[in-house]
Amino acid sequence: MAGKIKVVLDTSVLISALKSKDLPKSPAWQILKALQRGYIVNFVSDEIIEEMKTQILGIGMETGLTRRALRILAMVIKNSVMVRPRRKFSDDPEFLKNLRDPNDAKFFDVAYAKKVDYIISENTKHIVQMRDEATKTYRFDGRKVKILRAGEFVREALR
């Protein structure tokens, strides 16, 4: 694999890894392993880390998977690069109307700031629906990012 693939992982990917019944076959878990091995570089912001902690630990406690939740969080935090995006899409009413959930703008803020190759998400109601289905890309202010679900990313980038 030439060069590291730059990504933004949405919290939904971590939740998918957490709830997975068969870890080796789970695309979300394969992505976390690729992150741990240094094949991909994930970018996060304080807001993203905060959301991940709250959701993963909450679901971990509800499902009795607290140890796995802590392991996933540790993997992501240890292997991610912190970003402080200057451009905030949460301030753009047109963008928010299309996204349908203002809380998800933070993933696009980081993707834009670091010119990442992919946003990986299982959130089809908000994040994934932003892409052009033919190209699986989203264009914003002269930049474009591929938005893929975990399985799509594994098939396209990790094979």
Secondary structure as the mmCIF struct_conf table of DSSP 4:
data_model
#
loop_
_struct_conf.conf_type_id
_struct_conf.id
_struct_conf.beg_label_comp_id
_struct_conf.beg_label_asym_id
_struct_conf.beg_label_seq_id
_struct_conf.end_label_comp_id
_struct_conf.end_label_asym_id
_struct_conf.end_label_seq_id
BEND BEND1 GLY A 3 GLY A 3
HELX_LH_PP_P HELX_LH_PP_P1 LYS A 4 LYS A 4
STRN STRN1 ILE A 5 LEU A 9
HELX_RH_AL_P HELX_RH_AL_P1 THR A 11 LYS A 19
BEND BEND2 LYS A 21 ASP A 22
HELX_RH_3T_P HELX_RH_3T_P1 LEU A 23 LYS A 25
HELX_RH_AL_P HELX_RH_AL_P2 PRO A 27 GLN A 36
TURN_TY1_P TURN_TY1_P1 ARG A 37 GLY A 38
BEND BEND3 TYR A 39 TYR A 39
STRN STRN2 ILE A 40 VAL A 44
HELX_RH_AL_P HELX_RH_AL_P3 ASP A 46 THR A 63
TURN_TY1_P TURN_TY1_P2 GLY A 64 GLY A 64
HELX_RH_AL_P HELX_RH_AL_P4 THR A 66 LYS A 78
TURN_TY1_P TURN_TY1_P3 ASN A 79 ASN A 79
STRN STRN3 SER A 80 MET A 82
BEND BEND4 ARG A 86 ARG A 86
HELX_RH_3T_P HELX_RH_3T_P2 PHE A 89 ASP A 91
HELX_RH_AL_P HELX_RH_AL_P5 PRO A 93 LEU A 99
BEND BEND5 ARG A 100 ARG A 100
HELX_RH_3T_P HELX_RH_3T_P3 PRO A 102 ASP A 104
HELX_RH_AL_P HELX_RH_AL_P6 ALA A 105 LYS A 114
TURN_TY1_P TURN_TY1_P4 LYS A 115 LYS A 115
BEND BEND6 ASP A 117 ASP A 117
STRN STRN4 TYR A 118 ILE A 120
TURN_TY1_P TURN_TY1_P5 THR A 124 ILE A 127
HELX_RH_3T_P HELX_RH_3T_P4 VAL A 128 MET A 130
BEND BEND7 ARG A 131 ARG A 131
STRN STRN5 ASP A 132 ASP A 132
TURN_TY1_P TURN_TY1_P6 GLU A 133 LYS A 136
STRN STRN6 THR A 137 PHE A 140
TURN_TY1_P TURN_TY1_P7 ASP A 141 GLY A 142
STRN STRN7 ARG A 143 LEU A 148
HELX_RH_AL_P HELX_RH_AL_P7 ALA A 150 ALA A 157
#
